[in-house]
């Protein structure tokens, strides 16, 4: 039984607590939050130890996994300190996205995890669905053929105007991670952004991408859409066929080039994803199994290194827009992480 502590127990942190509490292979043993009242409330709800000092918690409690669900500016500025503290203590860590809103901090976290040889994962939950697994299998078995293009759309309503780059840094770790999951490393980007009337943040974006393989891609993203409609669409095409994933997990369709028949799968509660929050359960379960099975840190799914690679793409897109849509090379993580 793996013992888990959750750091940051506000909205998303409550979900972390719930899933570790319910999972048959984990035991939630402690929570930590700088807001004492919030920490006490979560501790009482699950009957676990309560802390406001992370270092003290790590010294007192027996812990295998530290789950970091703090937030901060652009939903990521409070991740650095708890992640670094937990890694220095030799704990396996799962952090919320974005890994950080500051690329230098993201690089440091991944570097330290590599040096300490701990498992460092990120909650990039959109890839942990049966539809994505089906698409990945078509690519790996060669049924899709050589990849040609990947189109991605992620749109939702979020009226917050916190910083100019809030939309890019807070939302698009998900969309870009899904694109990398199917297409591999992204080498160059070109982006254009606009603001909806009355907004201060660059709330709608268009990003062209070139993958290292030669595959091309495009991302459309927006914080200006209605929550009443599907939020995500992904299309992946090869020279033997293409597939579409509607709304993260709801429908998967494969269009083979040489056959009239198509293969379509609608989501069912039997697949393990009956609602969006079930994607969290799938992601947590994968990380728990990888820790339990002692999977080497460099082989875990949706790792800190993956999250860093996503942030490098985001920062390159911001740089492109800031330079009037110029094409920008994406730094690869081995340029910053010692092998």
C-alpha positions as a LaTeX table, in Angstrom:
\begin{tabular}{lrrr}
\hline
Residue & $x$ (\AA) & $y$ (\AA) & $z$ (\AA) \\
\hline
Unk1 & 0.00 & 0.00 & 0.00 \\
Unk2 & 1.53 & 3.30 & $-1.13$ \\
Unk3 & 1.27 & 6.20 & 1.31 \\
Unk4 & 0.35 & 9.55 & $-0.23$ \\
Unk5 & 0.32 & 13.19 & 0.89 \\
Unk6 & $-1.47$ & 15.94 & $-1.02$ \\
Unk7 & $-0.05$ & 19.47 & $-1.03$ \\
Unk8 & $-2.57$ & 22.18 & $-1.85$ \\
Unk9 & $-6.12$ & 21.13 & $-1.03$ \\
Unk10 & $-8.29$ & 23.72 & $-2.72$ \\
Unk11 & $-10.46$ & 22.79 & $-5.75$ \\
Unk12 & $-8.22$ & 20.39 & $-7.68$ \\
Unk13 & $-6.46$ & 19.27 & $-4.51$ \\
Unk14 & $-9.77$ & 17.96 & $-3.21$ \\
Unk15 & $-9.97$ & 15.71 & $-6.28$ \\
Unk16 & $-6.45$ & 14.45 & $-5.57$ \\
Unk17 & $-7.47$ & 13.57 & $-2.03$ \\
Unk18 & $-10.61$ & 11.81 & $-3.20$ \\
Unk19 & $-8.88$ & 9.61 & $-5.77$ \\
Unk20 & $-6.01$ & 8.57 & $-3.49$ \\
Unk21 & $-8.50$ & 7.88 & $-0.71$ \\
Unk22 & $-10.59$ & 5.62 & $-2.97$ \\
Unk23 & $-7.77$ & 3.86 & $-4.82$ \\
Unk24 & $-7.19$ & 0.29 & $-3.53$ \\
Unk25 & $-3.39$ & 0.61 & $-3.79$ \\
Unk26 & $-2.95$ & 3.90 & $-1.93$ \\
Unk27 & $-3.55$ & 5.34 & 1.51 \\
Unk28 & $-3.95$ & 9.08 & 1.95 \\
Unk29 & $-1.95$ & 9.81 & 5.12 \\
Unk30 & $-1.53$ & 13.61 & 5.21 \\
Unk31 & $-2.51$ & 16.92 & 3.64 \\
Unk32 & $-0.62$ & 20.20 & 3.59 \\
Unk33 & $-1.78$ & 23.71 & 2.74 \\
Unk34 & $-0.52$ & 27.16 & 3.67 \\
Unk35 & $-4.12$ & 28.07 & 4.54 \\
Unk36 & $-4.56$ & 26.29 & 7.87 \\
Unk37 & $-8.36$ & 26.25 & 7.77 \\
Unk38 & $-8.33$ & 24.59 & 4.36 \\
Unk39 & $-5.80$ & 22.00 & 5.51 \\
Unk40 & $-7.84$ & 21.21 & 8.63 \\
Unk41 & $-11.03$ & 20.80 & 6.65 \\
Unk42 & $-9.42$ & 18.29 & 4.25 \\
Unk43 & $-7.70$ & 16.45 & 7.09 \\
Unk44 & $-10.96$ & 16.06 & 8.97 \\
Unk45 & $-12.80$ & 14.91 & 5.85 \\
Unk46 & $-10.38$ & 12.01 & 5.33 \\
Unk47 & $-9.15$ & 11.38 & 8.85 \\
Unk48 & $-5.52$ & 12.16 & 8.05 \\
Unk49 & $-2.71$ & 14.30 & 9.47 \\
Unk50 & $-2.79$ & 18.04 & 8.86 \\
Unk51 & 0.18 & 20.31 & 8.09 \\
Unk52 & 0.93 & 23.83 & 6.94 \\
Unk53 & 4.69 & 23.16 & 6.77 \\
Unk54 & 5.71 & 20.78 & 3.98 \\
Unk55 & 9.24 & 20.19 & 5.29 \\
Unk56 & 7.84 & 19.26 & 8.68 \\
Unk57 & 5.37 & 16.86 & 7.09 \\
Unk58 & 8.13 & 15.11 & 5.17 \\
Unk59 & 10.20 & 14.76 & 8.33 \\
Unk60 & 7.36 & 13.31 & 10.41 \\
Unk61 & 5.26 & 11.23 & 8.03 \\
Unk62 & 6.11 & 8.06 & 6.13 \\
Unk63 & 5.28 & 9.02 & 2.53 \\
Unk64 & 5.84 & 7.38 & $-0.85$ \\
Unk65 & 4.10 & 9.87 & $-3.16$ \\
Unk66 & 3.66 & 13.62 & $-2.85$ \\
Unk67 & 0.85 & 14.96 & $-5.02$ \\
Unk68 & 1.18 & 18.70 & $-5.65$ \\
Unk69 & $-2.08$ & 20.48 & $-6.47$ \\
Unk70 & $-1.14$ & 24.07 & $-5.70$ \\
Unk71 & $-2.06$ & 26.82 & $-8.16$ \\
Unk72 & $-0.73$ & 30.40 & $-8.31$ \\
Unk73 & $-0.29$ & 32.79 & $-11.22$ \\
Unk74 & $-1.31$ & 31.19 & $-14.52$ \\
Unk75 & $-2.22$ & 28.12 & $-12.44$ \\
Unk76 & 1.42 & 27.15 & $-12.03$ \\
Unk77 & 3.55 & 29.60 & $-10.08$ \\
Unk78 & 3.12 & 27.84 & $-6.72$ \\
Unk79 & 4.36 & 24.43 & $-7.92$ \\
Unk80 & 8.11 & 25.02 & $-7.79$ \\
Unk81 & 8.83 & 25.11 & $-4.05$ \\
Unk82 & 6.75 & 22.08 & $-2.96$ \\
Unk83 & 7.93 & 20.02 & $-5.92$ \\
Unk84 & 11.59 & 20.80 & $-5.29$ \\
Unk85 & 11.19 & 20.14 & $-1.55$ \\
Unk86 & 9.57 & 16.76 & $-2.17$ \\
Unk87 & 12.11 & 15.71 & $-4.79$ \\
Unk88 & 15.00 & 16.68 & $-2.52$ \\
Unk89 & 13.43 & 14.39 & 0.10 \\
Unk90 & 13.54 & 11.54 & $-2.43$ \\
Unk91 & 9.78 & 11.26 & $-2.91$ \\
Unk92 & 7.99 & 10.37 & $-6.13$ \\
Unk93 & 5.96 & 13.40 & $-7.20$ \\
Unk94 & 2.87 & 14.05 & $-9.30$ \\
Unk95 & 2.25 & 17.73 & $-10.06$ \\
Unk96 & $-0.66$ & 19.59 & $-11.61$ \\
Unk97 & $-0.26$ & 21.29 & $-14.96$ \\
Unk98 & 1.33 & 23.54 & $-15.98$ \\
Unk99 & 4.51 & 22.18 & $-14.45$ \\
Unk100 & 5.34 & 25.87 & $-13.89$ \\
Unk101 & 4.52 & 29.17 & $-15.58$ \\
Unk102 & 8.25 & 29.97 & $-15.52$ \\
Unk103 & 10.31 & 27.88 & $-17.92$ \\
Unk104 & 13.51 & 28.17 & $-15.86$ \\
Unk105 & 11.73 & 26.66 & $-12.84$ \\
Unk106 & 10.31 & 23.85 & $-14.97$ \\
Unk107 & 13.80 & 23.00 & $-16.21$ \\
Unk108 & 15.15 & 22.97 & $-12.66$ \\
Unk109 & 12.43 & 20.60 & $-11.43$ \\
Unk110 & 13.05 & 18.11 & $-14.22$ \\
Unk111 & 16.81 & 18.34 & $-13.74$ \\
Unk112 & 16.59 & 17.69 & $-10.00$ \\
Unk113 & 14.22 & 14.74 & $-10.48$ \\
Unk114 & 16.73 & 13.24 & $-12.90$ \\
Unk115 & 19.61 & 13.75 & $-10.46$ \\
Unk116 & 17.63 & 12.26 & $-7.54$ \\
Unk117 & 16.31 & 9.42 & $-9.74$ \\
Unk118 & 12.72 & 9.90 & $-8.56$ \\
Unk119 & 9.55 & 9.46 & $-10.57$ \\
Unk120 & 8.18 & 12.85 & $-11.53$ \\
Unk121 & 4.84 & 12.95 & $-13.34$ \\
Unk122 & 2.36 & 15.61 & $-14.38$ \\
Unk123 & $-1.44$ & 15.48 & $-14.43$ \\
Unk124 & $-1.78$ & 15.71 & $-18.20$ \\
Unk125 & $-5.00$ & 13.74 & $-18.00$ \\
Unk126 & $-6.44$ & 14.27 & $-21.50$ \\
Unk127 & $-4.31$ & 11.49 & $-22.99$ \\
Unk128 & $-5.46$ & 8.90 & $-20.44$ \\
Unk129 & $-8.62$ & 7.79 & $-22.23$ \\
Unk130 & $-9.53$ & 4.72 & $-24.34$ \\
Unk131 & $-9.94$ & 6.86 & $-27.46$ \\
Unk132 & $-6.34$ & 8.11 & $-27.21$ \\
Unk133 & $-5.08$ & 4.59 & $-26.56$ \\
Unk134 & $-6.82$ & 3.38 & $-29.74$ \\
Unk135 & $-5.26$ & 6.17 & $-31.77$ \\
Unk136 & $-1.81$ & 5.50 & $-30.36$ \\
Unk137 & $-2.12$ & 1.81 & $-31.24$ \\
Unk138 & $-3.02$ & 2.64 & $-34.86$ \\
Unk139 & 0.15 & 4.71 & $-35.09$ \\
Unk140 & 2.41 & 2.17 & $-33.38$ \\
Unk141 & 1.14 & $-0.78$ & $-35.47$ \\
Unk142 & 1.52 & 1.15 & $-38.71$ \\
Unk143 & $-2.17$ & 1.00 & $-39.60$ \\
Unk144 & $-2.27$ & 4.79 & $-39.95$ \\
Unk145 & 0.87 & 4.77 & $-42.09$ \\
Unk146 & 3.36 & 7.62 & $-42.07$ \\
Unk147 & 2.02 & 10.58 & $-40.10$ \\
Unk148 & 1.15 & 13.61 & $-42.20$ \\
Unk149 & $-0.75$ & 16.07 & $-39.99$ \\
Unk150 & $-2.32$ & 16.58 & $-36.58$ \\
Unk151 & $-5.09$ & 19.11 & $-35.98$ \\
Unk152 & $-6.12$ & 19.99 & $-32.43$ \\
Unk153 & $-8.81$ & 22.26 & $-31.01$ \\
Unk154 & $-9.29$ & 23.01 & $-27.32$ \\
Unk155 & $-11.83$ & 25.67 & $-26.43$ \\
Unk156 & $-13.69$ & 26.53 & $-23.25$ \\
Unk157 & $-15.15$ & 29.57 & $-21.55$ \\
Unk158 & $-12.90$ & 31.18 & $-18.97$ \\
Unk159 & $-13.55$ & 34.90 & $-18.40$ \\
Unk160 & $-10.54$ & 35.46 & $-16.15$ \\
Unk161 & $-8.09$ & 38.08 & $-17.42$ \\
Unk162 & $-5.21$ & 37.52 & $-15.05$ \\
Unk163 & $-2.12$ & 37.92 & $-17.24$ \\
Unk164 & $-1.51$ & 38.40 & $-20.98$ \\
Unk165 & $-0.46$ & 34.72 & $-21.34$ \\
Unk166 & $-2.93$ & 33.13 & $-18.90$ \\
Unk167 & $-4.79$ & 31.27 & $-21.64$ \\
Unk168 & $-1.68$ & 29.77 & $-23.25$ \\
Unk169 & 0.08 & 28.71 & $-20.07$ \\
Unk170 & $-2.93$ & 27.52 & $-18.07$ \\
Unk171 & $-4.89$ & 25.63 & $-20.75$ \\
Unk172 & $-2.64$ & 24.40 & $-23.51$ \\
Unk173 & $-0.38$ & 21.99 & $-21.64$ \\
Unk174 & $-3.30$ & 19.61 & $-22.29$ \\
Unk175 & $-3.72$ & 20.18 & $-26.02$ \\
Unk176 & $-0.01$ & 20.21 & $-26.83$ \\
Unk177 & 0.61 & 17.11 & $-24.73$ \\
Unk178 & $-2.01$ & 15.21 & $-26.74$ \\
Unk179 & $-0.34$ & 16.35 & $-29.96$ \\
Unk180 & 3.08 & 15.22 & $-28.71$ \\
Unk181 & 1.59 & 11.92 & $-27.51$ \\
Unk182 & 0.62 & 11.15 & $-31.11$ \\
Unk183 & 3.28 & 13.00 & $-33.09$ \\
Unk184 & 6.44 & 13.12 & $-30.99$ \\
Unk185 & 8.71 & 16.11 & $-30.48$ \\
Unk186 & 7.75 & 19.50 & $-31.91$ \\
Unk187 & 10.63 & 21.36 & $-33.52$ \\
Unk188 & 9.23 & 24.68 & $-34.79$ \\
Unk189 & 6.16 & 26.85 & $-34.18$ \\
Unk190 & 4.51 & 29.93 & $-35.58$ \\
Unk191 & 1.65 & 31.56 & $-33.69$ \\
Unk192 & $-0.96$ & 34.26 & $-33.99$ \\
Unk193 & $-3.20$ & 35.43 & $-31.15$ \\
Unk194 & $-6.15$ & 37.72 & $-30.64$ \\
Unk195 & $-8.21$ & 39.13 & $-27.80$ \\
Unk196 & $-11.99$ & 38.91 & $-27.60$ \\
Unk197 & $-13.70$ & 42.30 & $-27.08$ \\
Unk198 & $-12.97$ & 43.70 & $-23.64$ \\
Unk199 & $-10.28$ & 41.17 & $-22.80$ \\
Unk200 & $-6.71$ & 41.75 & $-21.64$ \\
Unk201 & $-5.38$ & 38.21 & $-22.06$ \\
Unk202 & $-4.58$ & 36.78 & $-25.49$ \\
Unk203 & $-7.68$ & 34.62 & $-25.28$ \\
Unk204 & $-7.81$ & 32.94 & $-28.73$ \\
Unk205 & $-4.78$ & 31.48 & $-30.48$ \\
Unk206 & $-3.69$ & 29.78 & $-33.68$ \\
Unk207 & $-0.42$ & 27.85 & $-33.61$ \\
Unk208 & 1.26 & 26.16 & $-36.59$ \\
Unk209 & 3.68 & 23.36 & $-35.72$ \\
Unk210 & 6.35 & 21.26 & $-37.35$ \\
Unk211 & 7.31 & 17.97 & $-35.69$ \\
Unk212 & 10.80 & 16.49 & $-35.78$ \\
Unk213 & 9.43 & 13.68 & $-37.96$ \\
Unk214 & 8.30 & 16.16 & $-40.61$ \\
Unk215 & 4.64 & 15.85 & $-39.60$ \\
Unk216 & 2.84 & 19.20 & $-39.58$ \\
Unk217 & 0.19 & 20.31 & $-37.11$ \\
Unk218 & $-2.13$ & 23.05 & $-36.04$ \\
Unk219 & $-3.69$ & 24.08 & $-32.73$ \\
Unk220 & $-6.70$ & 26.34 & $-32.33$ \\
Unk221 & $-7.35$ & 27.35 & $-28.73$ \\
Unk222 & $-9.75$ & 29.72 & $-27.03$ \\
Unk223 & $-11.01$ & 30.83 & $-23.65$ \\
Unk224 & $-13.92$ & 32.60 & $-25.37$ \\
Unk225 & $-16.25$ & 29.71 & $-26.21$ \\
Unk226 & $-19.40$ & 28.42 & $-24.49$ \\
Unk227 & $-19.22$ & 25.61 & $-21.96$ \\
Unk228 & $-22.40$ & 24.19 & $-23.50$ \\
Unk229 & $-20.51$ & 22.68 & $-26.43$ \\
Unk230 & $-17.71$ & 20.07 & $-26.83$ \\
Unk231 & $-14.39$ & 21.43 & $-25.69$ \\
Unk232 & $-11.85$ & 19.33 & $-27.60$ \\
Unk233 & $-11.33$ & 17.80 & $-31.02$ \\
Unk234 & $-8.28$ & 15.96 & $-32.37$ \\
Unk235 & $-7.60$ & 14.72 & $-35.90$ \\
Unk236 & $-4.53$ & 12.64 & $-36.80$ \\
Unk237 & $-3.83$ & 11.64 & $-40.40$ \\
Unk238 & $-1.36$ & 9.30 & $-42.05$ \\
Unk239 & $-0.98$ & 8.07 & $-45.62$ \\
Unk240 & $-3.04$ & 4.95 & $-44.82$ \\
Unk241 & $-5.89$ & 6.59 & $-42.91$ \\
Unk242 & $-6.89$ & 9.10 & $-40.30$ \\
Unk243 & $-8.74$ & 9.15 & $-36.99$ \\
Unk244 & $-10.78$ & 11.69 & $-35.07$ \\
Unk245 & $-11.39$ & 11.98 & $-31.32$ \\
Unk246 & $-14.40$ & 14.04 & $-30.32$ \\
Unk247 & $-14.54$ & 15.85 & $-26.98$ \\
Unk248 & $-11.56$ & 14.16 & $-25.28$ \\
Unk249 & $-13.17$ & 10.73 & $-24.90$ \\
Unk250 & $-16.73$ & 10.70 & $-26.24$ \\
Unk251 & $-16.23$ & 9.27 & $-29.73$ \\
Unk252 & $-13.39$ & 7.73 & $-31.74$ \\
Unk253 & $-13.62$ & 7.29 & $-35.53$ \\
Unk254 & $-11.05$ & 5.66 & $-37.82$ \\
Unk255 & $-11.22$ & 6.29 & $-41.57$ \\
Unk256 & $-9.03$ & 3.76 & $-43.47$ \\
Unk257 & $-8.04$ & 5.04 & $-46.92$ \\
Unk258 & $-8.43$ & 1.71 & $-48.72$ \\
Unk259 & $-11.78$ & 0.59 & $-47.27$ \\
Unk260 & $-15.29$ & 1.98 & $-47.48$ \\
Unk261 & $-16.08$ & 0.94 & $-43.93$ \\
Unk262 & $-15.07$ & 3.12 & $-41.01$ \\
Unk263 & $-14.56$ & 2.07 & $-37.39$ \\
Unk264 & $-16.42$ & 4.13 & $-34.81$ \\
Unk265 & $-16.50$ & 3.73 & $-31.04$ \\
Unk266 & $-18.75$ & 5.74 & $-28.78$ \\
Unk267 & $-17.84$ & 6.24 & $-25.16$ \\
Unk268 & $-19.44$ & 3.90 & $-22.69$ \\
Unk269 & $-19.28$ & 3.74 & $-18.94$ \\
Unk270 & $-17.86$ & 0.26 & $-19.56$ \\
Unk271 & $-14.65$ & 1.89 & $-20.86$ \\
Unk272 & $-13.93$ & 3.43 & $-17.48$ \\
Unk273 & $-14.63$ & 7.00 & $-18.58$ \\
Unk274 & $-18.23$ & 7.98 & $-17.97$ \\
Unk275 & $-17.53$ & 11.65 & $-17.33$ \\
Unk276 & $-14.62$ & 14.05 & $-17.67$ \\
Unk277 & $-13.41$ & 13.70 & $-14.08$ \\
Unk278 & $-12.85$ & 9.99 & $-14.74$ \\
Unk279 & $-9.84$ & 11.04 & $-16.81$ \\
Unk280 & $-8.26$ & 12.10 & $-13.50$ \\
Unk281 & $-8.85$ & 8.62 & $-12.08$ \\
Unk282 & $-7.20$ & 7.01 & $-15.12$ \\
Unk283 & $-4.19$ & 9.30 & $-14.87$ \\
Unk284 & $-3.76$ & 8.78 & $-11.13$ \\
Unk285 & $-4.11$ & 5.01 & $-11.54$ \\
Unk286 & $-1.35$ & 4.96 & $-14.17$ \\
Unk287 & 1.07 & 6.88 & $-11.96$ \\
Unk288 & 0.25 & 4.70 & $-8.95$ \\
Unk289 & 0.86 & 1.50 & $-10.95$ \\
Unk290 & 4.16 & 2.85 & $-12.28$ \\
Unk291 & 5.37 & 3.68 & $-8.77$ \\
Unk292 & 4.15 & 0.36 & $-7.39$ \\
Unk293 & 5.84 & $-1.57$ & $-10.22$ \\
Unk294 & 9.11 & 0.40 & $-9.84$ \\
Unk295 & 9.02 & 1.64 & $-13.43$ \\
Unk296 & 12.27 & 3.53 & $-14.15$ \\
Unk297 & 11.75 & 7.31 & $-13.79$ \\
Unk298 & 12.68 & 7.95 & $-17.41$ \\
Unk299 & 9.93 & 5.58 & $-18.61$ \\
Unk300 & 6.88 & 6.88 & $-16.76$ \\
Unk301 & 3.87 & 8.22 & $-18.67$ \\
Unk302 & 3.21 & 11.97 & $-18.93$ \\
Unk303 & 6.44 & 12.66 & $-17.06$ \\
Unk304 & 7.81 & 15.93 & $-15.80$ \\
Unk305 & 10.05 & 15.87 & $-18.87$ \\
Unk306 & 6.94 & 15.63 & $-21.08$ \\
Unk307 & 5.39 & 18.54 & $-19.19$ \\
Unk308 & 8.59 & 20.56 & $-19.66$ \\
Unk309 & 8.62 & 19.81 & $-23.40$ \\
Unk310 & 5.05 & 21.11 & $-23.59$ \\
Unk311 & 6.01 & 24.32 & $-21.77$ \\
Unk312 & 8.91 & 24.82 & $-24.18$ \\
Unk313 & 6.40 & 24.75 & $-27.04$ \\
Unk314 & 4.12 & 27.21 & $-25.24$ \\
Unk315 & 6.98 & 29.63 & $-24.58$ \\
Unk316 & 8.09 & 29.36 & $-28.21$ \\
Unk317 & 4.52 & 30.15 & $-29.33$ \\
Unk318 & 4.46 & 33.21 & $-27.06$ \\
Unk319 & 7.80 & 34.31 & $-28.49$ \\
Unk320 & 6.50 & 33.83 & $-32.04$ \\
Unk321 & 3.42 & 35.97 & $-31.43$ \\
Unk322 & 5.52 & 38.62 & $-29.69$ \\
Unk323 & 7.72 & 38.74 & $-32.81$ \\
Unk324 & 4.87 & 39.25 & $-35.29$ \\
Unk325 & 4.34 & 35.61 & $-36.10$ \\
Unk326 & 7.95 & 34.66 & $-36.80$ \\
Unk327 & 8.90 & 30.99 & $-36.91$ \\
Unk328 & 10.58 & 29.96 & $-33.64$ \\
Unk329 & 12.71 & 26.90 & $-32.94$ \\
Unk330 & 11.53 & 24.93 & $-29.91$ \\
Unk331 & 14.33 & 24.14 & $-27.44$ \\
Unk332 & 14.55 & 20.39 & $-26.83$ \\
Unk333 & 14.81 & 19.37 & $-23.21$ \\
Unk334 & 18.21 & 17.75 & $-23.68$ \\
Unk335 & 19.53 & 21.25 & $-24.28$ \\
Unk336 & 18.81 & 22.06 & $-20.62$ \\
Unk337 & 18.77 & 18.68 & $-18.85$ \\
Unk338 & 22.06 & 16.91 & $-18.25$ \\
Unk339 & 21.98 & 13.39 & $-19.66$ \\
\hline
\end{tabular}
